[in-house]
Amino acid sequence: MASSAPQVRSIYRRLLRELPSPGSPTPSARSQSTPPAFRSSSHQKLSAPSALQQRIRDTISKANSESQMAQAEQFIQYVQAQRTYCTLIERYNPGMGMSEEERVRLSARRVGINLPVEFVKGQE
């Protein structure tokens, strides 16, 4: 293998960090509901590797050229950029996941108007 073992191990760990943990909430729900200290760690991922993690481990361990390591490095950078992009989209477009009614209600509140409660037949 042309790459040193520590470099291969580093790339493998960086790939694992970018994988979502099983059952993890979406990035917006994770950032709002779970404090950073309680989010899943990479130790949990390494103790019981999934099929995808096993496949990544096998592929990385069989990588025999610098170009394959460079491709893995480039993929890691791409995934990190995608995560950053999604975070920014969620931050600067907060109404993206809201219903139309909720968006209208919050827009009205932003300018100081409280919408009246809608009448529903059968309720008093």
N, CA, C and O of each residue as an XYZ file, in Angstrom:
496
protein
N       0.850     -1.164      0.000
C       0.000      0.000      0.000
C       0.897      1.229      0.000
O       1.862      1.306      0.761
N       0.568      2.195     -0.867
C       1.387      3.385     -1.001
C       1.180      4.352      0.164
O       2.092      5.107      0.503
N       0.002      4.342      0.780
C      -0.284      5.258      1.884
C       0.132      4.633      3.206
O       0.160      3.412      3.354
N       0.450      5.482      4.147
C       0.804      4.981      5.469
C      -0.469      4.607      6.233
O      -1.552      5.126      5.964
N      -0.308      3.703      7.178
C      -1.451      3.225      7.955
C      -2.148      4.342      8.733
O      -3.379      4.363      8.769
N      -1.414      5.277      9.360
C      -2.119      6.361     10.072
C      -2.974      7.230      9.146
O      -4.038      7.702      9.546
N      -2.513      7.440      7.914
C      -3.297      8.244      6.976
C      -4.576      7.509      6.585
O      -5.639      8.124      6.506
N      -4.489      6.216      6.343
C      -5.668      5.415      6.004
C      -6.648      5.413      7.164
O      -7.851      5.572      6.961
N      -6.145      5.236      8.375
C      -6.986      5.239      9.572
C      -7.671      6.599      9.741
O      -8.848      6.668     10.095
N      -6.936      7.662      9.489
C      -7.495      9.003      9.601
C      -8.632      9.219      8.597
O      -9.678      9.766      8.947
N      -8.424      8.794      7.369
C      -9.461      8.947      6.345
C     -10.689      8.117      6.717
O     -11.822      8.576      6.569
N     -10.465      6.905      7.194
C     -11.575      6.039      7.601
C     -12.389      6.691      8.721
O     -13.619      6.701      8.674
N     -11.712      7.223      9.706
C     -12.412      7.868     10.823
C     -13.156      9.116     10.373
O     -14.268      9.379     10.832
N     -12.548      9.883      9.476
C     -13.232     11.083      8.971
C     -14.477     10.706      8.172
O     -15.487     11.407      8.233
N     -14.413      9.607      7.425
C     -15.604      9.135      6.711
C     -16.700      8.727      7.687
O     -17.870      9.048      7.480
N     -16.325      8.022      8.749
C     -17.315      7.599      9.735
C     -17.969      8.786     10.427
O     -19.164      8.749     10.723
N     -17.208      9.826     10.685
C     -17.774     11.015     11.336
C     -18.838     11.676     10.477
O     -19.768     12.290     10.999
N     -18.707     11.555      9.174
C     -19.664     12.201      8.282
C     -20.928     11.384      8.067
O     -21.923     11.910      7.568
N     -20.908     10.103      8.436
C     -22.098      9.272      8.286
C     -23.110      9.627      9.357
O     -22.738      9.883     10.503
N     -24.395      9.644      8.996
C     -25.401      9.860     10.041
C     -25.514      8.609     10.888
O     -25.423      7.492     10.379
N     -25.714      8.801     12.182
C     -25.864      7.638     13.047
C     -27.273      7.079     12.858
O     -28.194      7.842     12.567
N     -27.465      5.769     13.013
C     -28.783      5.169     12.822
C     -29.787      5.751     13.800
O     -29.520      5.845     14.998
N     -30.942      6.138     13.282
C     -31.989      6.688     14.125
C     -31.757      8.121     14.554
O     -32.477      8.638     15.407
N     -30.749      8.775     13.965
C     -30.499     10.164     14.355
C     -31.525     11.074     13.703
O     -31.941     10.822     12.572
N     -31.941     12.131     14.395
C     -32.903     13.061     13.820
C     -32.261     13.890     12.720
O     -31.047     13.852     12.520
N     -33.096     14.637     12.012
C     -32.585     15.506     10.966
C     -31.691     16.568     11.579
O     -31.793     16.815     12.780
N     -30.820     17.207     10.809
C     -29.915     18.206     11.376
C     -30.633     19.326     12.118
O     -30.153     19.771     13.161
N     -31.781     19.798     11.604
C     -32.467     20.892     12.286
C     -33.048     20.422     13.614
O     -32.966     21.141     14.610
N     -33.627     19.239     13.644
C     -34.185     18.720     14.895
C     -33.073     18.406     15.882
O     -33.237     18.605     17.086
N     -31.947     17.919     15.384
C     -30.814     17.584     16.255
C     -30.280     18.842     16.909
O     -29.995     18.837     18.106
N     -30.135     19.919     16.153
C     -29.541     21.128     16.700
C     -30.462     21.807     17.705
O     -29.985     22.504     18.601
N     -31.775     21.617     17.575
C     -32.702     22.278     18.472
C     -32.984     21.462     19.720
O     -33.151     22.030     20.799
N     -33.041     20.139     19.598
C     -33.518     19.343     20.714
C     -32.419     18.681     21.535
O     -32.603     18.470     22.734
N     -31.306     18.354     20.941
C     -30.291     17.577     21.641
C     -29.053     18.413     21.916
O     -28.449     18.935     20.978
N     -28.660     18.555     23.173
C     -27.433     19.284     23.469
C     -26.225     18.553     22.887
O     -26.252     17.329     22.765
N     -25.160     19.284     22.524
C     -23.993     18.648     21.913
C     -23.388     17.534     22.765
O     -22.845     16.575     22.218
N     -23.468     17.640     24.089
C     -22.856     16.634     24.947
C     -23.565     15.288     24.856
O     -22.972     14.258     25.178
N     -24.835     15.281     24.419
C     -25.601     14.049     24.393
C     -25.765     13.464     22.995
O     -26.466     12.465     22.836
N     -25.156     14.040     22.003
C     -25.235     13.491     20.652
C     -24.372     12.251     20.566
O     -23.436     12.078     21.346
N     -24.695     11.381     19.606
C     -23.953     10.116     19.502
C     -22.507     10.373     19.118
O     -22.202     11.305     18.374
N     -21.632      9.544     19.632
C     -20.215      9.705     19.357
C     -19.752      8.640     18.386
O     -20.475      7.687     18.095
N     -18.533      8.812     17.885
C     -17.995      7.838     16.946
C     -17.678      6.521     17.635
O     -17.559      5.494     16.966
N     -17.536      6.524     18.965
C     -17.267      5.275     19.675
C     -18.430      4.303     19.519
O     -18.223      3.097     19.391
N     -19.640      4.824     19.531
C     -20.805      3.974     19.342
C     -20.809      3.396     17.930
O     -21.225      2.254     17.737
N     -20.366      4.145     16.964
C     -20.344      3.681     15.587
C     -19.304      2.586     15.399
O     -19.529      1.652     14.629
N     -18.183      2.680     16.079
C     -17.114      1.718     15.903
C     -17.368      0.420     16.656
O     -16.843     -0.623     16.267
N     -18.155      0.457     17.719
C     -18.367     -0.743     18.521
C     -19.229     -1.767     17.796
O     -19.008     -2.968     17.948
N     -20.198     -1.323     17.019
C     -21.068     -2.228     16.267
C     -21.240     -1.663     14.862
O     -22.244     -1.009     14.578
N     -20.274     -1.908     13.980
C     -20.336     -1.296     12.649
C     -21.484     -1.843     11.802
O     -21.783     -3.037     11.825
N     -22.110     -0.948     11.063
C     -23.178     -1.350     10.159
C     -22.574     -1.949      8.899
O     -21.354     -2.007      8.746
N     -23.439     -2.390      8.003
C     -22.966     -2.974      6.739
C     -22.228     -1.924      5.911
O     -21.220     -2.223      5.271
N     -22.739     -0.689      5.928
C     -22.080      0.392      5.191
C     -20.698      0.687      5.769
O     -19.740      0.890      5.023
N     -20.595      0.709      7.084
C     -19.302      0.959      7.724
C     -18.317     -0.165      7.432
O     -17.132      0.089      7.217
N     -18.801     -1.410      7.424
C     -17.938     -2.535      7.070
C     -17.438     -2.409      5.637
O     -16.272     -2.675      5.346
N     -18.344     -1.997      4.742
C     -17.972     -1.840      3.329
C     -16.922     -0.748      3.163
O     -15.966     -0.908      2.404
N     -17.102      0.359      3.872
C     -16.127      1.451      3.814
C     -14.782      0.966      4.342
O     -13.741      1.259      3.754
N     -14.800      0.230      5.443
C     -13.562     -0.283      6.028
C     -12.833     -1.205      5.041
O     -11.618     -1.106      4.871
N     -13.581     -2.094      4.400
C     -12.969     -3.011      3.432
C     -12.392     -2.255      2.242
O     -11.285     -2.548      1.789
N     -13.143     -1.283      1.738
C     -12.687     -0.513      0.578
C     -11.442      0.293      0.906
O     -10.491      0.318      0.125
N     -11.445      0.952      2.059
C     -10.293      1.765      2.468
C      -9.067      0.887      2.702
O      -7.955      1.256      2.327
N      -9.270     -0.270      3.320
C      -8.118     -1.124      3.606
C      -7.503     -1.713      2.334
O      -6.317     -2.039      2.316
N      -8.297     -1.849      1.278
C      -7.791     -2.392      0.014
C      -7.287     -1.310     -0.939
O      -6.774     -1.617     -2.015
N      -7.434     -0.051     -0.547
C      -6.964      1.042     -1.403
C      -5.453      0.915     -1.553
O      -4.722      0.839     -0.565
N      -5.002      0.892     -2.785
C      -3.587      0.628     -3.005
C      -2.859      1.744     -3.739
O      -1.711      1.565     -4.145
N      -3.497      2.875     -3.915
C      -2.798      3.946     -4.614
C      -3.114      5.297     -3.975
O      -4.106      5.460     -3.264
N      -2.250      6.240     -4.251
C      -2.459      7.604     -3.746
C      -3.692      8.236     -4.377
O      -4.360      9.053     -3.743
N      -4.005      7.869     -5.626
C      -5.175      8.460     -6.278
C      -6.465      8.021     -5.584
O      -7.405      8.809     -5.483
N      -6.524      6.789     -5.109
C      -7.702      6.331     -4.379
C      -7.824      7.055     -3.038
O      -8.931      7.388     -2.614
N      -6.711      7.299     -2.377
C      -6.743      8.053     -1.124
C      -7.161      9.505     -1.390
O      -7.888     10.107     -0.599
N      -6.696     10.051     -2.505
C      -7.076     11.421     -2.860
C      -8.567     11.495     -3.171
O      -9.217     12.484     -2.833
N      -9.116     10.464     -3.812
C     -10.548     10.438     -4.075
C     -11.345     10.367     -2.776
O     -12.368     11.038     -2.636
N     -10.885      9.566     -1.840
C     -11.560      9.474     -0.543
C     -11.504     10.820      0.176
O     -12.490     11.251      0.772
N     -10.366     11.470      0.120
C     -10.207     12.796      0.736
C     -11.158     13.810      0.090
O     -11.787     14.613      0.779
N     -11.251     13.759     -1.228
C     -12.138     14.674     -1.955
C     -13.603     14.395     -1.603
O     -14.399     15.326     -1.477
N     -13.956     13.126     -1.445
C     -15.319     12.777     -1.056
C     -15.646     13.316      0.330
O     -16.745     13.820      0.560
N     -14.699     13.210      1.251
C     -14.905     13.736      2.605
C     -15.155     15.238      2.554
O     -16.057     15.743      3.222
N     -14.361     15.950      1.766
C     -14.546     17.396      1.628
C     -15.905     17.726      1.025
O     -16.551     18.691      1.433
N     -16.337     16.933      0.061
C     -17.645     17.149     -0.561
C     -18.767     16.959      0.463
O     -19.684     17.777      0.536
N     -18.696     15.891      1.245
C     -19.742     15.614      2.229
C     -19.772     16.704      3.298
O     -20.849     17.108      3.736
N     -18.611     17.179      3.720
C     -18.561     18.271      4.700
C     -19.184     19.542      4.117
O     -19.913     20.250      4.811
N     -18.900     19.828      2.859
C     -19.477     21.012      2.217
C     -20.993     20.879      2.092
O     -21.716     21.858      2.279
N     -21.483     19.677      1.778
C     -22.923     19.456      1.693
C     -23.595     19.669      3.046
O     -24.668     20.267      3.126
N     -22.961     19.177      4.106
C     -23.525     19.354      5.449
C     -23.589     20.838      5.804
O     -24.589     21.308      6.347
N     -22.533     21.565      5.500
C     -22.509     22.997      5.755
C     -23.590     23.712      4.941
O     -24.276     24.599      5.448
N     -23.731     23.318      3.682
C     -24.743     23.914      2.809
C     -26.147     23.692      3.378
O     -26.946     24.626      3.434
N     -26.450     22.459      3.801
C     -27.768     22.165      4.364
C     -28.021     22.957      5.642
O     -29.131     23.437      5.874
N     -26.997     23.091      6.461
C     -27.134     23.872      7.686
C     -27.449     25.331      7.369
O     -28.304     25.937      8.014
N     -26.767     25.890      6.388
C     -27.007     27.283      6.010
C     -28.389     27.469      5.392
O     -29.058     28.465      5.669
N     -28.819     26.537      4.568
C     -30.161     26.616      3.975
C     -31.212     26.615      5.075
O     -32.149     27.413      5.036
N     -31.067     25.730      6.054
C     -32.026     25.679      7.158
C     -31.989     26.950      7.995
O     -33.028     27.432      8.447
N     -30.790     27.495      8.200
C     -30.659     28.694      9.027
C     -31.284     29.915      8.363
O     -31.961     30.699      9.029
N     -31.070     30.087      7.065
C     -31.524     31.299      6.392
C     -32.882     31.153      5.731
O     -33.381     32.124      5.161
N     -33.493     29.995      5.781
C     -34.848     29.785      5.289
C     -35.652     29.057      6.359
O     -36.020     27.897      6.172
N     -35.930     29.725      7.482
C     -36.562     29.023      8.596
C     -37.980     28.550      8.306
O     -38.454     27.627      8.968
N     -38.674     29.148      7.341
C     -40.050     28.744      7.049
C     -40.150     27.611      6.059
O     -41.247     27.262      5.622
N     -39.022     27.032      5.698
C     -39.012     25.999      4.668
C     -39.854     24.776      5.042
O     -40.530     24.214      4.180
N     -39.828     24.362      6.282
C     -40.554     23.166      6.687
C     -41.924     23.448      7.274
O     -42.572     22.535      7.786
N     -42.380     24.690      7.211
C     -43.662     25.048      7.822
C     -44.807     24.941      6.827
O     -44.619     25.013      5.613
N     -46.000     24.766      7.384
C     -47.194     24.787      6.546
C     -47.485     26.244      6.161
O     -46.949     27.175      6.762
N     -48.324     26.416      5.171
C     -48.676     27.767      4.705
C     -49.354     28.570      5.815
O     -49.084     29.760      5.980
N     -50.235     27.916      6.574
C     -50.948     28.610      7.662
C     -49.970     29.104      8.722
O     -50.072     30.240      9.186
N     -49.030     28.255      9.101
C     -48.050     28.633     10.118
C     -47.173     29.782      9.624
O     -46.865     30.701     10.383
N     -46.777     29.732      8.369
C     -45.946     30.784      7.788
C     -46.681     32.131      7.791
O     -46.090     33.166      8.098
N     -47.982     32.107      7.446
C     -48.785     33.344      7.443
C     -48.926     33.875      8.865
O     -48.805     35.078      9.096
N     -49.184     32.979      9.822
C     -49.351     33.404     11.215
C     -48.068     34.044     11.747
O     -48.120     35.083     12.405
N     -46.932     33.437     11.470
C     -45.672     33.997     11.951
C     -45.309     35.295     11.231
O     -44.739     36.198     11.843
N     -45.626     35.396      9.963
C     -45.377     36.648      9.236
C     -46.217     37.779      9.812
O     -45.738     38.904      9.948
N     -47.465     37.484     10.151
C     -48.337     38.498     10.758
C     -47.799     38.914     12.124
O     -47.799     40.101     12.447
N     -47.352     37.978     12.913
C     -46.793     38.309     14.229
C     -45.532     39.146     14.101
O     -45.254     39.992     14.952
N     -44.769     38.914     13.042
C     -43.526     39.668     12.849
C     -43.803     41.164     12.694
O     -42.998     41.994     13.116
N     -44.942     41.505     12.088
C     -45.276     42.925     11.921
C     -46.231     43.423     13.000
O     -46.720     44.549     12.914
N     -46.503     42.607     14.012
C     -47.277     43.062     15.158
C     -48.752     42.752     15.102
O     -49.525     43.347     15.853
N     -49.170     41.858     14.255
C     -50.592     41.522     14.141
C     -50.788     40.091     14.615
O     -50.078     39.179     14.191
N     -51.759     39.906     15.498
C     -52.146     38.552     15.895
C     -53.374     38.168     15.095
O     -54.385     38.870     15.134
N     -53.301     37.078     14.381
C     -54.446     36.627     13.594
C     -55.550     36.155     14.524
O     -55.275     35.596     15.585
N     -56.804     36.379     14.128
C     -57.912     35.911     14.977
C     -58.002     34.384     14.924
O     -57.569     33.741     13.968
N     -58.580     33.838     15.985
C     -58.782     32.392     16.035
C     -59.916     32.068     15.069
O     -60.975     32.694     15.112
N     -59.691     31.096     14.207
C     -60.699     30.737     13.211
C     -61.835     29.965     13.849
O     -61.631     29.163     14.760
N     -63.031     30.220     13.356
C     -64.216     29.544     13.851
C     -64.273     28.148     13.235
O     -64.127     27.987     12.023
N     -64.483     27.154     14.075
C     -64.646     25.786     13.610
C     -66.048     25.346     14.043
O     -66.398     25.404     15.221
N     -66.829     24.911     13.073
C     -68.204     24.527     13.348
C     -68.242     23.353     14.324
O     -67.547     22.358     14.126
N     -69.031     23.464     15.347
C     -69.153     22.403     16.342
C     -68.333     22.657     17.596
O     -68.530     21.987     18.610
N     -67.413     23.619     17.541
C     -66.625     23.963     18.739
C     -67.069     25.310     19.240
O     -67.487     26.165     18.460
N     -66.979     25.505     20.545
C     -67.371     26.807     21.099
C     -66.213     27.483     21.746
O     -66.356     28.589     22.266
